[in-house]
Amino acid sequence: MPFLTTTPLTESELINKALKNEGLSTISSDSEITRLGEGAWHCAYLIDREQLVLRLPKKIAYEKEVIFNQDELTADYAGTKAYYQHANRIGIEMCPEYYNYHVSEELTYTIESYVGKSIGLAGQTPEQSKRYGKEVGEFFLALEGLESPIPGIGYITVGDQGELKGLYEGNLSAFIREETEEYREEWEALLESSYSFDKEKVRRIGGDLMASRSVERERRVLTNQDTSPENMIFTECGVKLIDPFPIIYSGTSLAANYVFNYQTLFHSLHNTKRHGKNQYHLLIPQLKAGAEGFVEGYTNGSKQKWNDLNVEVYLKLVTMIHEHDQLLKQESLSREQIIRYGTKEQMQERLKIFLNELEEY
């Protein structure tokens, strides 16, 4: 396995170099290596003595060579550390307690608390999935009670002085209004398209939903965009979140991202290279139960919260339809686009499902 390093070291040598850098005992042989798995970007190893997980970045991700970028890796790892520290303030033990990282051309890694072994999505009953989903929904709701410790809006970057900040500056309400207009343009383009669906119904209901989008009720929240089952550890003591994609934005929008993904998107992508191994089309009851539990935990009996979430889920559906439409209009697809979304034929079939959901919303 080629790793992101300029040093010609074996796997065990690279692991030991990271352990030594952390002031931890090194391993004496390959038999002491416990490989937890391989993600798109990292390989993970259990350091059993300290109950820590070491992650080493891969040289190849999504069939492309990864180019070392100090600022991007630092923003990624520092953002994760800030997110974990922030999330653990709410008193719900959802994220690793300890996290550290190192970034250099010779040695790059992250190391964090081991949160346990997962039973996986396939090992759950729908009732368990709903319970796990409710825990995540309650967690997302609790995060909205905390002010973001990082300024700005959007994905996390590193400033000129090494400080963390959101990619954009400005007022969140103004940002949401501008985004709403972009959603409206995508929605209107669909209504003017040649696709066959009940456009009058979509025009009536969609117009009402977008007009009622939550704007002034929203606050900047340091939250997580990537809550796929791959980034969750489902334990007997509850669900744990790892490997987040931190973002500063409206909490309702990112909560809707979870609901839309579990209700609709993940299992519709089962025939793509990115999600094929997960076999999500065989786990639809678990996915939908997870979304149902999330809504229950996140809205906590609030009709206003449910309405706001419902609008955001609708907007996720609209923009996913628009994205598929734009990809289908391209003369050809990049390798990365095919890995994520499949072939044009697969996208056309998926688009029919999405348009039906739009019509029935």
N, C-alpha and C positions, 0 to 999 in steps of 0.2 A: 504493500500500500504506500504510494508516494505521498509525503506530507509537505505542508507549506513551510519549507525551510531551505536555507542555502547550505546547511551542514549535512554532509553525507553520513548520516547515522542510521543505524537500524531502529526498528520500532522500540525495542527494549532500551536501547541507548538514549533515544529521544525522551522516553518516559522517565528514565533516571535523571536526565539533565533537568527536566521540569521539577521532579521531586526534590532534587538537590537545591534548585533555585528557591523552592518553598521551604527549605530547611527540614525536609522530611526524610525518613529512612528510605534508601533506595532498594530496589529488588535485585536479587542475586541470579535469577534465571527466568527464562520465558514462562516456566510453569507457574510463576507467581502472578502472571498477567491474567486478569479477569476482564475479558472483553464484554462490555455491556451491549454494544451494538454500533452500527454505522448509520449516520444520518446523511443528508445531502451534503453537508458542509464539514462535519466533524466525525471523528471516531471517539468513542467514549470507553473509559476504563475504570473499573472499581478498584480503589486503593483500600483494600479490606481493613488493614490495621487501623486506619484513621477514619474509616467510613466516609471517604471522599470520592468524588467522581472527577477524573481528569479527562479533559477533551482536547484533542489535537486537531487542528484544521487540516483538511485534505488539499492536495494539490489540484485535484480534478473535481469539479462540482457540476452537475447537470451536463456532463460530457464536454465541459470547457475547462481550459486551464485557468486556475485562479491566480491573478496577479497580486502580489503583496502590496497592500496599501495601508500604511501606518495609520493615517487619519480615520479611514473607514473602519478598520478593525478596532481601533481605540474607541471610536464612537459606539460601535456595536457592543463591545464588552463593558465599557464604562456605563453605557445606558442600561445594560442588564443589571449591573451591580447597583446602580441607583434605583432601578425598579424593584429589585428584591428588597433592598433596605426600606424603601417607601412602602411597599406592599405589606411587609411584616409589621409595620406600625399599627395596622388596624386590629391586630390581636387574633387574626385567623391564620393558623399555621399552614399556609398554602404554598409558600415558596421556600427554597433552600435558605437556611439560616446564615451559612457562611458562603462567600463567593470571592474569588480573587482571580487575577489574570495577568498575563505578561505578553507584550507585543514587541517583537523584533524580527528582523529578517532571518536570524539564526534560530530563534526559539519563540514560538507563539503557542499559548495554551490558555485554557481556563480551568479552574478547579473550584468545586463547590460541594456542599454537604450532600451526602447520599440520602435520598428521601424514601427509599424502599423499592421493593419489587412490584411491578405492575401486573395485574391480572389481564390487562389488555381489554380492548373494546369487545373482542369476540368472546371473552370469558365472562361477560356480564349478562344478566337478565335485563329486560327492559325496565324492571322495577329498580334495579341497581343503577342503571344508566340515568334514570330520572332523579334518583337521590344524588348522584354525583353532579348532574347538571344543576340541581337546586343549590348545591354547595358553591358551585362556580358563580351562579347568579347572585347569591348573597354576597360573595366576595366582590364582584363587580360593583354592586350597589354600595358596599362599604367604602370602596375606593373613591367613590364620588363625594364622600364626606371629607376627603383630604385635599388640601390645596397642593397643586403640583410644586415640587421643590425645584423644578427646572423651568426657567423662563421660556417664552415663545410658544409656538404651535407647530405640530407636525412631527416628523421623524427627528431623532436626536442627532445632533452634529457636535463637533468640537470647535469652539471659537478660537480666535487668534491667541488668547491668553491661556488656552488649554481648558477653558470652562465648557461645561455642557449646556446646550441650548436647543430649543426647537428650531427647525429649518426656517420657519417664517416668524416674523414679528407682526404685531397688530392686535386688533380687537377680535375676540372669538365670535361674537355675534355678527360682526361684519363679514367675517370669514365664512360663517355658516350661510348667511344670506347670499353671498357670491356663489358658494357651492350649490345652493338650492337652484339658482338660475341655470347653472350648468346641468343639473339633473333635469330641469324643466326642458332645456333644449334637447337633451337626449330623448326624453319622453315624447316631445312634440315631433321629433324626427321619426320615431316609431309610428306615431299616429298618421304620419304622411307617407309611410313606407308602403310597399306592395305586399307586405305580409298580411295573411288572412287571420283576423281575430275580431272580436266584437269591439270595434274602435269607439263606438259611442259610449258603451259601458265603461271602458277604460278611461275615456276622456272625462266622464262624469265623476267617477270614483277617484281617479288619480288626481284630478284637479282639486277635489276636496281635501285629499290627504296632504298634498304638497302645501296647500294654503294653511294647514294646521300644524306644519312642522315646528317643533320646539326650537326656539331661538334664544329668547331672553332667559328661559329657565335653565339653559346649559351653562356649565362652568368648565374651565380647563382642568382636565383630569390626566394624570400620568397613568396610562393603562396599557393594555396588551392587545396587539392586532392578531397574533398567531396563537390561537388556542385549539389547534387541531388535536385529535386524539394521540398523534405521535408525540406531542409535547405535554402529555399528561401522564402522570403515574397514578393508576387506580389501585389504591391499597385498601386493606381491611379497615384502616383508621380514617379513610377519606381520600379525596383526590388531591394531588399536588400538581402545581404548574411549574414547568421547567422550560428552558430555551425560549424565552419570550421575544417578541418583536415590539419593544416599547415605542409608544407614540403619545404625544400630548394632544388631546383633542376632546371633543364632546364624549362624555361617557355613554350617552344613549346610542350614539353612532356605532361605537365599538361593541356595545352589548348586542346591537342588531347584527353586527358582523358575525358574532357567534351563532345567533339564532338562524340566520340565513344559511350559513355554512352547514349547520347540522340538519336543518329542515330540508334543504334543497341542493346545495352545491356539491358537497363531498361525494354523495352517492351518484350524482350525475356525471362526475369525473372519473368514475371507476375504470373506464376504458382508456385512460391516458397513462403514459409511462410514469408520470409523477405520482399518481395515486393508485395505479393498477395493483401494486403489491398489497395494498391495504384491504382490497376486496370489499369496499364500502357498500356495494350494491347488495351484498349478502347480510349487511348489518343495519339495514334501514330501520327496523324497530328500535334498536339501541340508539341510533343517531337521533331519530325523531323524539324518543323518550328523553334523551339528554336535552334537546331544545325545549321540550315541554317543562322539564324540571327547572331549566335556567330561567324561563319566563316567570315561573312561579316564585323562584327565589329572588329574582331581580326586581319584579314589580311589587312584591310584598303586599298584595292586596290593594294597591293604588290604581284606580281607574285611569288617572292622568298619566301615570308612568306606563301603563299598558298601551294607551293611545299613542304616546310619544314613541314607544318602541315599535309599534305597529307601522307607523309612518316610515321609520328608518329602515325596517326590513323591506318595505315596498321599494324604497329608493335603491337598496342593494340589488333587488331584482331588476329594476329598470336599467341600472348601469351595467349589470352583467349581460343583459340582452344586447345593450348598445355595444359592449365590447366584442361580443360574438359577431354582431352584424359588421363591425368595422374589420374584424379579422377575415371574415368571409369575402369582403370586398377587396382585400389585398390580392395582388397577382400571385404571390407565393408566400409561404410561411417560413419563418426562421426555424432552426432546429429547436431553439428554446421554446418558441410558441407551440410547436408540435408536442414537445415533452409536457408542457403545462395543460394544453387544451385538446390535443389529439389532431386528427386530420380534419379537413374541411367537411368531409362526409359525416364524421362524428359530431362536429360542431353544429351542422345543420339539423341533425336529429335532436341534439340537446336543445337547440333553439326552439324547436316545436314544443318541447316540454315547458320551457321557460315562458313562452308566449301563452300557453294554456294556463299557467299559474297566474300570469298577469291578468288575464281575462277573468279568472275566477276569484281574484283577490277581493 
